[in-house]
């Protein structure tokens, strides 16, 4: 009976300590010291193997009862401590419903106007069946000039206009692309007509003033098939301008021009009115140049392996930064790249304002 008395005393001792455990950490220490792998109760359980059958018959149920009793006591105390801890947190962690809401990143962050306009362009042209194509910012001379029918004597190749990189070991001349037209060349080399793509992206030219920066953004369009003609080009650009500036009617005029990679070539003006510092697109008797375009030059088609007697198409190029300035009233292009947070908060767009033709391009 002395062993049973010892077990009763052990149970009373541990149960008393459990009942007054001050916190969860202290309770866990008690559990490990009693029921852990090297705990006092666990050591007693291991001793059953050294007892006689009669002793095991007497001590086994008692030790199992001890283990079960202490486990229940510990669980009960743990529940009480957790409840007390929760009550303490509820009492201390109050929420003042009268305070203003703290805005998170989705509300305070802003999408740059250039990125927003790119999304608007993609939405408009996707509705017309165009896909988006991309290419490298660093181009070789062939893709940036030669394949586009730009001869070595052309002014665009001069170092005052183009950023040239040091020649490679094989003598290849690399440049920062001066337009996204190389993407058109790469697309035509990679696939056969019909082709209908836009190519938005960064371009680089050695120029800097209020309306020019060394790095700027363009979107170019290309359509190649067997039937496309100048009338399709005019209709495409007219629908684009109406959708982008969100007006029902627009005046346009196509002035003859010259580009090495298109023939015939044209520059496009849209009707506008200047009222004070405000420019209103689609009304008035004034004109504003917005883009260049034309039918793809037959030599460009030959350069990519197409037969100009079988296929033809049109191309156009638009300055994305200029479109953003016109639509959203930004007076200085250089501010686009200053990284001024105040400017971004004023002209930027909320990240959830995704442009769609159905829901509206402008938020």
C-alpha positions as CSV (number, residue, x, y, z in Angstrom):
1,X,0.0,0.0,0.0
2,X,3.0,2.3,0.5
3,X,3.5,2.5,-3.3
4,X,-0.2,3.3,-3.8
5,X,0.1,6.0,-1.1
6,X,3.1,7.4,-2.9
7,X,1.1,7.6,-6.1
8,X,-1.7,9.3,-4.4
9,X,0.7,11.9,-2.9
10,X,2.3,12.4,-6.3
11,X,-1.1,13.0,-7.9
12,X,-2.1,15.5,-5.2
13,X,1.2,17.4,-5.6
14,X,1.1,17.6,-9.4
15,X,-2.6,18.5,-9.4
16,X,-2.1,21.3,-6.9
17,X,0.7,22.7,-9.0
18,X,-1.4,22.5,-12.2
19,X,-4.3,24.3,-10.5
20,X,-2.2,27.3,-9.7
21,X,-0.1,27.4,-12.9
22,X,0.2,31.2,-13.6
23,X,0.4,31.0,-17.4
24,X,0.6,28.6,-20.4
25,X,4.4,28.5,-20.3
26,X,4.5,27.3,-16.7
27,X,1.7,24.8,-17.4
28,X,3.7,23.3,-20.3
29,X,6.7,22.9,-18.0
30,X,4.5,21.0,-15.5
31,X,3.2,18.8,-18.3
32,X,6.6,17.9,-19.5
33,X,8.0,17.2,-16.0
34,X,5.1,14.9,-15.2
35,X,4.0,13.3,-18.6
36,X,6.9,14.0,-20.8
37,X,9.3,11.3,-22.1
38,X,11.4,11.6,-18.9
39,X,8.6,12.8,-16.7
40,X,7.9,11.4,-13.2
41,X,4.7,9.6,-14.2
42,X,6.3,8.2,-17.4
43,X,9.2,6.8,-15.4
44,X,6.7,5.0,-13.1
45,X,5.0,3.6,-16.2
46,X,8.3,2.1,-17.4
47,X,8.8,0.4,-14.1
48,X,5.7,-1.8,-14.7
49,X,7.9,-4.2,-16.8
50,X,10.1,-5.0,-13.7
51,X,7.1,-5.9,-11.5
52,X,5.6,-9.3,-10.9
53,X,2.2,-10.2,-12.5
54,X,0.4,-9.5,-9.2
55,X,2.0,-6.1,-8.8
56,X,1.3,-5.1,-12.4
57,X,-2.3,-6.1,-11.9
58,X,-2.5,-3.7,-9.0
59,X,-0.3,-0.9,-10.2
60,X,-1.1,-0.8,-13.9
61,X,-4.7,0.5,-13.6
62,X,-3.6,3.0,-10.9
63,X,-0.8,4.5,-13.0
64,X,-3.0,4.7,-16.1
65,X,-5.7,6.4,-13.9
66,X,-3.0,8.8,-12.7
67,X,-1.9,9.6,-16.2
68,X,-5.5,10.2,-17.4
69,X,-6.4,12.3,-14.3
70,X,-3.3,14.6,-14.7
71,X,-4.0,14.9,-18.5
72,X,-7.5,16.0,-17.8
73,X,-6.4,18.5,-15.1
74,X,-3.8,20.0,-17.4
75,X,-6.3,20.3,-20.3
76,X,-8.8,22.0,-18.0
77,X,-6.2,24.4,-16.7
78,X,-5.0,25.2,-20.2
79,X,-8.5,26.0,-21.3
80,X,-9.0,28.3,-18.3
81,X,-5.7,30.1,-19.0
82,X,-6.5,30.6,-22.7
83,X,-9.9,31.9,-21.9
84,X,-8.4,34.4,-19.3
85,X,-5.8,35.4,-21.9
86,X,-8.5,36.1,-24.5
87,X,-10.5,38.1,-22.0
88,X,-7.4,40.2,-21.2
89,X,-6.8,40.8,-24.9
90,X,-10.4,41.8,-25.5
91,X,-10.3,44.2,-22.6
92,X,-7.0,45.8,-23.8
93,X,-7.3,45.7,-27.6
94,X,-10.2,48.1,-28.3
95,X,-11.2,49.5,-31.7
96,X,-12.1,53.1,-32.0
97,X,-14.8,53.1,-34.7
98,X,-14.7,56.9,-34.9
99,X,-11.1,57.0,-36.2
100,X,-10.6,57.3,-40.0
101,X,-9.7,54.1,-41.9
102,X,-6.1,53.5,-42.7
103,X,-5.8,53.1,-46.4
104,X,-3.8,50.1,-47.6
105,X,-1.5,49.8,-50.7
106,X,-4.4,49.1,-53.0
107,X,-5.8,52.6,-52.2
108,X,-2.6,54.6,-51.8
109,X,-0.6,53.0,-54.6
110,X,-0.8,54.5,-58.1
111,X,-0.4,53.2,-61.7
112,X,1.8,55.4,-63.8
113,X,-0.1,57.2,-66.6
114,X,2.1,55.6,-69.2
115,X,1.2,52.1,-67.9
116,X,-2.4,53.1,-67.8
117,X,-2.4,54.4,-71.4
118,X,-0.7,51.2,-72.5
119,X,-3.5,49.2,-71.0
120,X,-6.1,51.4,-72.7
121,X,-4.3,50.9,-76.0
122,X,-4.2,47.1,-75.5
123,X,-8.0,47.1,-74.7
124,X,-8.9,49.1,-77.8
125,X,-6.8,47.2,-80.3
126,X,-7.6,43.8,-78.8
127,X,-11.2,44.6,-79.6
128,X,-10.2,45.1,-83.2
129,X,-8.4,41.7,-83.3
130,X,-4.8,42.8,-82.6
131,X,-2.4,40.9,-80.4
132,X,0.5,42.4,-78.4
133,X,4.0,41.7,-79.6
134,X,7.3,42.5,-77.8
135,X,11.0,42.7,-78.6
136,X,14.4,43.6,-77.1
137,X,15.3,47.2,-76.2
138,X,18.9,46.6,-77.5
139,X,18.7,45.9,-81.2
140,X,21.2,45.2,-84.0
141,X,21.6,47.5,-87.0
142,X,19.8,45.2,-89.3
143,X,16.5,44.9,-87.4
144,X,16.5,48.6,-86.4
145,X,17.6,50.1,-89.7
146,X,18.5,47.9,-92.7
147,X,15.4,45.7,-92.7
148,X,13.2,48.8,-92.4
149,X,14.7,50.3,-95.6
150,X,16.7,52.9,-93.7
151,X,19.9,53.4,-95.7
152,X,23.3,54.1,-94.1
153,X,23.1,57.7,-95.2
154,X,19.8,58.4,-93.5
155,X,19.9,61.2,-90.8
156,X,18.3,58.9,-88.2
157,X,21.5,56.8,-88.1
158,X,23.6,59.8,-87.0
159,X,25.1,59.6,-83.5
160,X,23.4,62.8,-82.6
161,X,20.0,61.0,-82.9
162,X,20.8,57.4,-82.0
163,X,22.4,55.8,-78.9
164,X,25.1,53.4,-80.2
165,X,26.7,50.7,-78.0
166,X,30.3,49.6,-78.4
167,X,30.7,47.0,-81.2
168,X,30.7,43.4,-80.2
169,X,33.6,41.0,-80.8
170,X,32.1,39.9,-84.1
171,X,31.8,43.5,-85.3
172,X,28.0,43.7,-84.9
173,X,26.8,47.2,-84.2
174,X,24.1,47.4,-81.5
175,X,21.9,50.3,-80.7
176,X,19.1,51.3,-78.2
177,X,16.1,50.8,-80.5
178,X,14.9,54.1,-81.9
179,X,11.4,52.8,-82.5
180,X,9.4,49.6,-81.9
181,X,9.4,48.9,-85.6
182,X,12.1,46.1,-85.1
183,X,9.3,44.2,-83.3
184,X,7.4,44.3,-86.6
185,X,10.4,42.9,-88.5
186,X,10.9,40.1,-85.9
187,X,7.2,39.2,-86.0
188,X,7.2,39.0,-89.8
189,X,10.4,36.9,-89.8
190,X,8.8,34.5,-87.3
191,X,5.4,33.9,-88.8
192,X,3.5,34.1,-92.1
193,X,0.5,36.4,-92.9
194,X,-2.1,37.2,-91.8
195,X,-0.5,39.4,-89.1
196,X,-2.3,41.9,-86.9
197,X,-0.2,43.2,-84.0
198,X,0.6,46.2,-81.9
199,X,4.1,46.6,-80.4
200,X,4.2,48.9,-77.3
201,X,7.4,49.6,-75.5
202,X,10.3,51.9,-74.6
203,X,12.3,53.6,-77.3
204,X,15.4,55.8,-77.2
205,X,16.6,58.9,-79.0
206,X,19.2,61.5,-78.2
207,X,16.8,64.4,-77.5
208,X,15.6,66.2,-74.4
209,X,13.2,69.2,-73.9
210,X,9.7,69.9,-72.7
211,X,8.1,67.5,-75.2
212,X,11.1,65.1,-75.8
213,X,13.0,62.8,-73.5
214,X,16.0,60.4,-74.2
215,X,13.7,57.5,-73.3
216,X,10.1,57.5,-74.3
217,X,7.3,55.1,-75.2
218,X,5.7,54.2,-78.5
219,X,3.1,51.8,-79.8
220,X,3.3,50.7,-83.4
221,X,0.7,48.7,-85.3
222,X,1.1,46.3,-88.2
223,X,-1.4,44.5,-90.4
224,X,-0.3,42.2,-93.2
225,X,-2.6,40.1,-95.4
226,X,-3.8,39.9,-99.0
227,X,-6.5,42.5,-99.1
228,X,-5.7,45.3,-96.6
229,X,-5.6,48.8,-98.2
230,X,-5.4,52.4,-97.2
231,X,-9.1,52.6,-96.5
232,X,-8.7,50.0,-93.8
233,X,-5.9,52.0,-92.2
234,X,-8.0,55.1,-92.1
235,X,-11.0,53.3,-90.6
236,X,-8.7,51.6,-88.0
237,X,-7.2,54.8,-86.8
238,X,-10.5,56.6,-86.8
239,X,-12.0,54.0,-84.5
240,X,-9.0,54.0,-82.3
241,X,-9.1,57.8,-81.8
242,X,-12.8,57.8,-81.0
243,X,-12.3,55.0,-78.5
244,X,-9.2,56.4,-76.9
245,X,-10.5,60.0,-76.5
246,X,-14.0,58.6,-75.7
247,X,-15.9,60.8,-78.2
248,X,-18.6,59.9,-80.6
249,X,-17.2,61.7,-83.7
250,X,-13.8,63.0,-84.7
251,X,-12.3,65.0,-87.6
252,X,-9.2,63.6,-89.1
253,X,-7.0,64.5,-92.0
254,X,-4.2,62.5,-93.7
255,X,-1.3,64.6,-95.0
256,X,1.2,63.1,-97.4
257,X,4.6,62.5,-95.8
258,X,7.7,60.3,-96.2
259,X,8.9,57.4,-94.1
260,X,11.5,54.9,-95.4
261,X,9.4,51.9,-94.4
262,X,6.0,52.9,-95.8
263,X,4.8,53.9,-99.2
264,X,2.6,55.8,-99.5
265,X,3.1,57.5,-96.1
266,X,1.0,60.0,-94.2
267,X,0.9,62.0,-91.0
268,X,-2.4,62.1,-89.2
269,X,-4.0,65.2,-87.7
270,X,-7.1,65.3,-85.5
271,X,-9.5,68.2,-85.1
272,X,-9.3,70.1,-81.8
273,X,-10.1,73.4,-80.1
274,X,-7.8,75.3,-77.8
275,X,-9.7,77.1,-75.0
276,X,-7.3,78.9,-72.7
277,X,-4.9,76.2,-71.4
278,X,-7.3,73.5,-72.3
279,X,-7.3,71.4,-75.5
280,X,-10.6,69.8,-76.5
281,X,-10.3,66.9,-78.9
282,X,-13.1,66.3,-81.5
283,X,-14.3,69.9,-81.7
284,X,-13.1,73.3,-83.1
285,X,-11.3,74.2,-86.3
286,X,-7.7,73.7,-85.1
287,X,-5.6,70.6,-85.9
288,X,-3.2,68.5,-83.9
289,X,-0.7,66.0,-85.3
290,X,-0.8,62.7,-83.4
291,X,0.8,59.9,-85.5
292,X,2.5,58.7,-88.7
293,X,1.3,55.8,-90.8
294,X,1.3,54.3,-94.3
295,X,1.3,51.1,-96.4
296,X,4.2,48.8,-95.7
297,X,7.0,49.5,-98.3
298,X,7.4,46.6,-100.8
299,X,11.1,46.5,-100.0
300,X,10.4,45.9,-96.3
301,X,8.2,43.0,-97.3
302,X,11.0,41.5,-99.5
303,X,13.5,41.9,-96.6
304,X,11.4,39.5,-94.4
305,X,10.8,37.0,-97.3
306,X,7.3,38.1,-98.3
307,X,6.2,38.6,-101.9
308,X,4.8,42.2,-102.2
309,X,2.8,41.0,-105.2
310,X,0.9,38.6,-103.0
311,X,0.6,40.4,-99.6
312,X,0.4,44.0,-98.5
313,X,-0.5,45.8,-95.3
314,X,-0.3,49.0,-93.3
315,X,1.7,50.2,-90.3
316,X,1.4,53.1,-87.9
317,X,3.3,54.6,-84.9
318,X,2.1,56.7,-82.0
319,X,3.9,58.3,-79.1
320,X,2.3,56.9,-75.9
321,X,3.6,59.7,-73.7
322,X,2.2,62.2,-76.1
323,X,-1.2,60.5,-76.0
324,X,-1.1,60.6,-72.2
325,X,-0.3,64.3,-72.2
326,X,-3.2,65.0,-74.6
327,X,-5.8,63.0,-72.8
328,X,-5.0,63.7,-69.2
329,X,-3.6,67.3,-69.5
330,X,0.0,66.9,-68.5
331,X,2.0,69.9,-69.6
332,X,5.6,68.6,-69.3
333,X,6.9,65.3,-70.6
334,X,10.0,65.4,-68.3
335,X,7.8,65.0,-65.2
336,X,6.9,61.5,-66.4
337,X,10.3,60.3,-65.3
338,X,11.1,62.5,-62.3
339,X,9.6,60.0,-59.8
340,X,7.8,62.8,-57.9
341,X,5.3,61.1,-55.5
342,X,3.1,64.3,-55.5
343,X,2.9,64.1,-59.3
344,X,2.0,60.4,-59.2
345,X,-0.7,61.0,-56.6
346,X,-2.2,63.7,-58.8
347,X,-1.9,62.1,-62.3
348,X,-1.6,58.4,-61.3
349,X,-4.5,55.8,-61.4
350,X,-5.7,53.5,-58.8
351,X,-4.5,50.0,-59.4
352,X,-8.0,48.5,-59.6
353,X,-9.1,51.0,-62.3
354,X,-8.6,48.5,-65.1
355,X,-9.6,50.0,-68.5
356,X,-12.2,48.2,-70.5
357,X,-14.3,49.2,-73.5
358,X,-17.4,48.1,-71.8
359,X,-16.7,49.7,-68.4
360,X,-14.9,52.8,-69.7
361,X,-11.3,53.5,-70.4
362,X,-11.0,56.5,-68.0
363,X,-11.8,56.0,-64.3
